[in-house]
Amino acid sequence: MVTTNSKSYFREVEKSHRNYTAALKRAGSRQSVMNLYWRHKRQHEALLKKHLREEMAEIVQIKKKFK
């Protein structure tokens, strides 16, 4: 099921990957490539954590309707 939160998450991930890909093309050394990767990984993990938190909030709201 694709909700508005999912669409927002996918847009943010797509934006992150575009920026990451563009930065990789400009990277001038092996170390800068690795730094880009680690920064991208942290950003990706933060986006996923936020997305899962929003989904859990939706689940809680849906569960309340059944009580």
N, C-alpha and C positions, 0 to 999 in steps of 0.2 A: 504494500500500500504506500503510495507516494502522497505525503501530506505537504502542507506549506512549509513545515520545518524541514522536511527532506529536500524540497526544492531549494530552499535557502542554503542548506548544507552543501548540496551538490554544486551550487553556484560558487560558494566560497572555496570549495576544493578545486574547482576548475580554475578560478582566479589564482589560487595559490600555485597550481601547477604551471599556469602560463608564466607567472613571475619567476618561478624556479627554473623553467626551461630557458627563458630569456637570460637569466643571470648565469646559467651554465655556459651559454654561448659566449658570454663576455669574460668568463673566468680566465685568469692568466697563469694560474699555477695549480699544482696538485692540492696544495693546502687550501687554497681558496675554494676549490671544488668540494673538498671535504667539509669546510666550514658552511658552505651553502647547503650541503646535504643535511648536516646536523640541525641547522636553523629551520630548514624545511620540515624535517621530521618532528621537531618540537611544535611547530605551527600546526602540522597535521594532527598530532596527538591532541592538542588543545581544541581544535575544531571538532574532532571526534568526541572528546569528552563533553563538550558543550552540547553537541547534537544528541548524545545519549541521555544527558540530563534532561533535555527538553522532551525527548520521547518518553522518558519515565514519568515526567509531569503529566503528559497526555494520558498515559496509562492509568495513573492515579485518578485523574478526573473521570475517565470512563468507568473505572471500578466503583467509584462513588455512586454512579447511577444505578448500579445493581443492588446496592444495600437498601 
